[in-house]
Amino acid sequence: MVANSFVTTDKSQVAPLSVQHSHLNQVFKAIDGGSCPYSYNFHLHTTSSDGQLLADELIEQAFELGLKGLAITDHHSLNGYYIAHEWLAHHPNPLSNLPQLWTGIEISADLLDNEVHILGYAFDPHHPSLIPYLTSMTAVGNDYTATAVIDAIHQAGGVAVLAHPCRYRKSADQLVAAASLSGIDGLETYYAYDNPKPWRASPHQTVQVKALAQQYNLFTTCGTDTHGKSILYRI
């Protein structure tokens, strides 16, 4: 089995990394306020980091919801991704409309002397550039810088996105400008900062981050940042 693939409804077809990357770019270009959480979800955690859902529970929820695509973004770990990948590959009904699963990770990094989180997608999980970030712990030294993290994701063939830009000590304006200079590809634009139920992207922050994405020509993404028992919410 090829671990850096996403699974399609035809299990005989395994998409190469370049196809995953191209398709994900197309999806990101079409993301809007209605994409999450019922069509796509690009920010999800399992018990492989600080989430409460087992990875097989999470992917089963994604299937039952009819998600088109998702990425499990555990902190400094790919274990949840591998488990979900196996679940999809061995689903008993090959004709089912299975969601597409991209590789994903959330990496802590320093940006302007402020710890931020950088999401990586559609990368080769076996690429050596990612070794410092797969220890279940925050990297140290130069590996901890945002530039190094973004470079590592790019070297592995992936896309780098600044998570929840309005959740940090420094302003989104400052951080996005710096992240853009470091090579960031996108911003987590549609995010529920106040954890509402039902889920909805926070209106004020969405307007601000969307404008920054347009200003710096960056992708827009969405995600629930699930840490609880339902992928429809954060907690």
LINRA-V876962 format. One record per backbone hydrogen bond with DSSP energy under -1.0 kcal/mol. CO is the residue of the C=O (numbers start at 1). NH is the residue of the N-H. If there is no record, write none. Layout:
co=CO nh=NH
co=CO nh=NH
//
This chain:
co=10 nh=13
co=16 nh=20
co=17 nh=21
co=18 nh=22
co=19 nh=23
co=20 nh=24
co=21 nh=25
co=22 nh=26
co=23 nh=27
co=24 nh=28
co=25 nh=29
co=27 nh=30
co=32 nh=35
co=35 nh=39
co=35 nh=40
co=39 nh=68
co=39 nh=69
co=41 nh=71
co=43 nh=225
co=43 nh=226
co=44 nh=73
co=46 nh=49
co=46 nh=51
co=53 nh=47
co=54 nh=58
co=55 nh=59
co=56 nh=60
co=57 nh=61
co=58 nh=62
co=59 nh=63
co=60 nh=64
co=61 nh=65
co=62 nh=67
co=68 nh=100
co=69 nh=41
co=70 nh=102
co=74 nh=106
co=76 nh=136
co=78 nh=82
co=79 nh=83
co=80 nh=84
co=81 nh=85
co=82 nh=86
co=83 nh=87
co=84 nh=88
co=85 nh=89
co=86 nh=90
co=88 nh=91
co=93 nh=96
co=96 nh=98
co=100 nh=70
co=103 nh=122
co=105 nh=120
co=106 nh=76
co=107 nh=118
co=109 nh=116
co=110 nh=146
co=114 nh=111
co=116 nh=109
co=117 nh=163
co=118 nh=107
co=119 nh=161
co=120 nh=105
co=121 nh=159
co=124 nh=127
co=127 nh=130
co=128 nh=131
co=130 nh=133
co=131 nh=134
co=141 nh=144
co=142 nh=145
co=144 nh=110
co=145 nh=149
co=146 nh=150
co=147 nh=151
co=148 nh=152
co=149 nh=153
co=150 nh=154
co=151 nh=155
co=152 nh=156
co=153 nh=158
co=154 nh=157
co=156 nh=124
co=159 nh=121
co=160 nh=185
co=160 nh=186
co=161 nh=119
co=162 nh=188
co=164 nh=167
co=171 nh=175
co=172 nh=176
co=173 nh=177
co=174 nh=178
co=175 nh=179
co=176 nh=180
co=177 nh=181
co=178 nh=182
co=179 nh=184
co=180 nh=183
co=185 nh=219
co=186 nh=162
co=187 nh=189
co=187 nh=221
co=190 nh=223
co=191 nh=193
co=191 nh=202
co=192 nh=195
co=202 nh=206
co=203 nh=207
co=204 nh=208
co=205 nh=209
co=206 nh=210
co=207 nh=211
co=208 nh=212
co=209 nh=213
co=210 nh=214
co=211 nh=215
co=212 nh=216
co=213 nh=218
co=219 nh=187
co=221 nh=190
co=222 nh=42
co=226 nh=45
co=230 nh=233
co=234 nh=227
co=234 nh=228
//
